[in-house]
């Protein structure tokens, strides 16, 4: 108690105020009828006229803080309809029904499948003190670097970045004390359009890449263009020269060709608070580790780690693998898998205490883009991201190799061929795991379009349009078709009326053999073939239409993307427990 007779906020555990009502299956806020003020931060409840309210945070003498199912609940201190008191028992002559699933439990179910940081960013949203959590969220403009926000009818791409910026107590021994922070750990999370699978691709901090010019909103509302830098470390895309997360978004898009929908940034404190909130994360070591740099000292075997130990674990690198950043990335991926399994466990999802702590830790630890700067928006994003099962979340790393220009190896460069293949898989929404829920009928129908006879090249009439490729592509393709492939009945029809992401061939039913011949030459998949109507060429004869999209790579270059990931792609899945080596 303080001098004014007010109870301190830390005298009461807010989670103790939530009690399971066995008659409804709901968790309800239980306080004394004379004390409707909730200990949970949020909007104040209304008092009955003439009733005196007790001091804030104080419980009536002689009563325990935790309520019982028989007590009448006070009005919840969260937005939503007022709960009615549960009946004492079932009506005469009727059997007591099975408790129905509450809205709160449904929310817990959809938050259960979201990737580590994103999951905790939405845990208990709509269930506990909504407005208080909104006030915890820190947001930064994406400066137009993103898509403008995710959509339910397409794949979702979120950039998750861990910085080495020193914030909070106890972090003096970590990171660069003279720096505003770097993009120390970066993960591109891609969730498929059908929400059956996801890929988490790590980008090494020491990767040599180009950072583009970055228009950045300043504190006074003006915009400043921060000049780009050629051939520098990827981690310089954040914090340095005044660069904000939007610059990291632009750098990732320039590197991969994948445009981000959102970003989430976490610092050292995020690892400590989130692991503490869930009561520790289970990890496994294949050997003893004693790393004075990260301050990690653990014996071989299984451990439950949280707080400072968890932070030391994700920061160690000299004691695992080859002692470099790539070995640390592998360790961090195993840690994220373990954290996600813990978040999805019944031990977490059925504990109001843990959910309350997760809600606080998640909203306070993360900085997000302004498009998802409220609990409502985070909930909507979490609903979509929570649909894929853990076994279909694959972790992988951008294919890289040691920088050949260095005698002492400190940085890495892209393995160009493998990296392009990896980026194409993400852009074209191809899973790294076998997904049973795949739309087999649609895939079969697309594949069937490629089967059948093919017309002789001399009998193919085609109009070539540019619908998004670089200027001159239509003429380049026309020359290639006529001079190298023998399709002489072809013509350049100029620019298409609308831009297309992907190259297509449109044809009438009686022109399918011509379309198959052209698709074979272009390396087009069945999804690129669009049955429709024929058009008339400049000579008044029926022709098929080839429209070059943004994916066009040059005349004669195949546009087919593998329907499955290559066997040699290095990956791990979030449902498997692996020991760090």
Secondary structure, DSSP 8 states (H G I E B T S, - for coil): --TTS---GGGS-GGGGEEEETTTTEEEE---TT----SSSSS-----TT-----TT---TT--SS--TTS-----SSSS-------SS--TTS--------HHHHHHHHHTTS-HHHHHHHTTTTTS-HHHHHHH-EEE--TT-S-SS--TTS-EEEEEEEE----STT-TTSS-TTSS--EEEEEEEEE-TTSS-EEEEEE-TTBEEEE--EEEE-TTS-EEEE--EEEEEGGGGSSGGG--HHHHHHHHHHHHS---SEEEEE-HHHHHHHHHHTT-EEEEESS-EEETTTTEEE-SEEEEE-HHHHHHHHH--TTSTTSSHHHHHHHHHHHHHHHHHHHHSHHHHT-HHHHHHHHHHHHHHEEEEGGG-SHHHHHHHHHHHTTS-GGGEEEEE--EEE-TT-SS---EEE-HHHHHHHHHHHHTT--SS--TTS-HHHHHHHHHTT-S----GGG--EEEEESSS-TTHHHHHHHHHHHTS---SEEEEEE-SS--SS-EEEE-GGGHHHHHHHHHHHT--GGGEEE---EE-TTS-EEEEEEE-TT--STT------SS--TT---EETTS---B-
